[in-house]
């Protein structure tokens, strides 16, 4: 009697709850498609729309130097006349010129920042084309960083970051607007004076 009651309860409980087998393959496909992230999921960008963090560490320095020197000398002498031309005295002339010039130009600049860019295209070889824009406003001063370039997926770290030195065809533009930026530009009178002279 007790065994019959246990068997009936097991049948009722078994029909009330559904038992479904799950496939590891389906979970792997969902993870690759971006629906779910597992313990060992790879978070690196690889498709259009994915985000990747760019660590911008750029330093550029250029030095140019030139030196020029030239010297020239010349002289002319005419002897005294003889015979009928006896009245012509001894004449002489000498001249020379020299030029020395030198110049040196030094330019340097550095940019350090961190920003996130979006994958806008996957190229046929698998490389990713990135575009990113970051705008920061502090005390009415606006600073904007715009980055475009191409990166290889294998250069992206496990933390989904990449150094800007690994970005091919990189274009990094940093521009600022506001009162401080306006003070860095010459005034109208200075520009007119430079144009005239």
C-alpha positions as CSV (number, residue, x, y, z in Angstrom):
1,X,0.0,0.0,0.0
2,X,2.8,2.4,1.0
3,X,4.8,1.4,-2.1
4,X,1.7,2.2,-4.3
5,X,1.4,5.7,-2.7
6,X,5.1,6.4,-3.2
7,X,4.8,5.3,-6.9
8,X,1.7,7.4,-7.5
9,X,3.4,10.5,-5.9
10,X,6.5,10.0,-8.0
11,X,4.4,9.8,-11.2
12,X,2.4,13.0,-10.3
13,X,5.6,14.9,-9.4
14,X,7.4,13.7,-12.6
15,X,4.5,14.8,-14.8
16,X,4.3,18.2,-13.1
17,X,8.0,19.1,-13.7
18,X,9.5,19.0,-17.1
19,X,13.0,17.6,-17.5
20,X,15.0,18.8,-20.4
21,X,18.5,17.9,-21.4
22,X,20.8,20.8,-22.3
23,X,23.5,20.7,-24.8
24,X,27.0,22.2,-24.2
25,X,27.2,22.9,-28.0
26,X,24.1,25.2,-27.8
27,X,25.7,27.1,-24.9
28,X,28.9,27.5,-26.8
29,X,27.0,28.9,-29.8
30,X,25.1,31.3,-27.7
31,X,28.4,32.5,-26.1
32,X,30.0,33.0,-29.5
33,X,26.9,34.9,-30.7
34,X,27.2,37.2,-27.8
35,X,24.0,36.2,-26.0
36,X,25.6,34.9,-22.9
37,X,29.0,35.0,-21.3
38,X,30.4,32.0,-19.5
39,X,33.3,31.6,-17.2
40,X,35.8,31.1,-20.0
41,X,34.1,33.4,-22.6
42,X,36.4,35.5,-24.7
43,X,35.3,39.2,-24.4
44,X,37.6,40.5,-27.2
45,X,36.0,42.5,-30.0
46,X,35.7,40.7,-33.3
47,X,32.4,41.8,-34.9
48,X,30.9,45.0,-36.2
49,X,29.4,46.9,-33.3
50,X,31.8,45.5,-30.7
51,X,33.7,47.9,-28.5
52,X,37.4,47.9,-27.8
53,X,39.4,50.1,-25.4
54,X,42.3,52.0,-26.9
55,X,45.2,53.0,-24.7
56,X,46.7,56.1,-26.4
57,X,50.4,56.5,-25.7
58,X,51.9,58.6,-28.5
59,X,55.1,60.6,-28.5
60,X,56.5,62.3,-31.5
61,X,59.7,64.3,-31.8
62,X,61.4,65.6,-34.9
63,X,64.6,67.6,-35.2
64,X,65.9,69.3,-38.4
65,X,69.1,71.2,-38.7
66,X,70.8,72.9,-41.7
67,X,73.9,74.8,-42.2
68,X,75.1,76.7,-45.3
69,X,78.3,78.6,-46.0
70,X,79.8,80.1,-49.1
71,X,82.7,82.5,-49.9
72,X,83.8,84.2,-53.1
73,X,86.7,86.5,-53.9
74,X,87.8,88.2,-57.1
75,X,90.3,90.8,-58.2
76,X,91.1,92.8,-61.3
77,X,94.3,94.7,-62.2
78,X,95.1,96.8,-65.2
79,X,98.7,97.8,-65.7
80,X,99.9,101.3,-66.7
81,X,99.7,102.3,-70.3
82,X,102.8,102.5,-72.6
83,X,103.5,104.7,-75.4
84,X,100.6,106.9,-76.4
85,X,98.6,105.3,-73.5
86,X,101.2,106.5,-71.0
87,X,98.6,108.6,-69.2
88,X,96.7,105.5,-67.9
89,X,97.8,104.8,-64.3
90,X,98.0,101.4,-62.6
91,X,94.4,100.4,-61.7
92,X,93.3,97.6,-59.4
93,X,90.1,96.4,-58.0
94,X,89.3,93.6,-55.6
95,X,86.0,92.2,-54.2
96,X,84.6,89.4,-52.2
97,X,81.5,88.1,-50.6
98,X,80.7,85.5,-48.0
99,X,77.5,84.0,-46.6
100,X,76.9,81.9,-43.5
101,X,73.5,80.5,-42.6
102,X,72.2,78.0,-40.1
103,X,68.9,76.9,-38.8
104,X,67.4,74.4,-36.4
105,X,63.9,73.2,-35.8
106,X,62.7,71.0,-33.0
107,X,59.1,69.8,-32.6
108,X,57.8,67.4,-30.0
109,X,54.4,66.4,-28.8
110,X,52.8,63.7,-26.7
111,X,49.3,62.4,-26.1
112,X,48.2,60.1,-23.3
113,X,44.6,59.0,-23.0
114,X,42.3,56.0,-22.8
115,X,39.1,55.7,-24.8
116,X,36.7,53.2,-26.2
117,X,36.2,52.8,-30.0
118,X,33.6,50.8,-32.0
119,X,34.3,48.2,-34.7
120,X,32.7,49.7,-37.8
121,X,34.0,47.1,-40.4
122,X,35.6,43.7,-40.5
123,X,38.1,43.7,-43.4
124,X,38.5,40.6,-45.7
125,X,41.8,39.6,-43.9
126,X,40.0,39.7,-40.5
127,X,41.4,43.1,-39.4
128,X,39.0,45.4,-37.6
129,X,38.4,49.1,-38.6
130,X,37.8,51.2,-35.6
131,X,36.3,54.6,-35.0
132,X,36.0,56.4,-31.7
133,X,35.2,59.8,-30.3
134,X,35.6,61.1,-26.8
135,X,34.4,64.6,-25.6
136,X,35.3,66.0,-22.2
137,X,34.0,69.3,-20.9
138,X,35.6,70.9,-17.9
139,X,34.7,74.5,-16.8
140,X,33.4,75.4,-20.3
141,X,36.5,74.0,-21.9
142,X,35.8,71.2,-24.4
143,X,38.4,68.7,-25.4
144,X,37.6,66.2,-28.1
145,X,39.7,63.1,-29.1
146,X,38.9,61.4,-32.4
147,X,40.6,58.1,-33.4
148,X,40.3,56.0,-36.5
149,X,42.5,53.1,-37.6
150,X,42.8,49.4,-38.2
151,X,43.8,46.7,-35.6
152,X,44.4,43.0,-35.9
153,X,42.3,40.8,-33.6
154,X,45.4,39.1,-32.2
155,X,46.7,42.4,-31.0
156,X,43.7,42.9,-28.7
157,X,44.5,41.7,-25.2
158,X,42.3,39.4,-23.1
159,X,41.0,42.5,-21.3
160,X,39.8,43.8,-24.7
161,X,42.4,46.6,-24.8
162,X,44.9,47.5,-27.4
163,X,47.8,50.1,-27.4
164,X,47.6,52.8,-30.0
165,X,51.0,51.8,-31.3
166,X,49.4,48.6,-32.6
167,X,46.7,50.6,-34.6
168,X,47.6,50.8,-38.3
169,X,46.7,53.9,-40.3
170,X,46.0,55.6,-37.0
171,X,44.6,59.1,-37.1
172,X,44.5,60.7,-33.6
173,X,43.1,64.2,-33.5
174,X,43.0,66.2,-30.3
175,X,41.3,69.6,-30.4
176,X,40.0,71.9,-27.8
177,X,37.6,74.8,-27.8
178,X,36.7,77.4,-25.2
179,X,38.2,80.5,-23.6
180,X,41.7,78.9,-23.2
181,X,41.7,77.6,-26.8
182,X,40.7,81.1,-28.0
183,X,43.7,82.6,-26.2
184,X,46.1,80.4,-28.1
185,X,45.1,82.0,-31.4
186,X,46.7,85.3,-32.6
187,X,44.5,88.3,-32.7
188,X,43.2,90.0,-35.9
189,X,45.8,92.8,-35.8
190,X,48.6,90.3,-35.4
191,X,47.4,88.3,-38.3
192,X,47.0,91.4,-40.5
193,X,50.6,92.5,-39.6
194,X,52.0,89.0,-40.4
195,X,50.1,89.0,-43.7
196,X,51.5,92.4,-44.7
197,X,55.1,91.7,-43.6
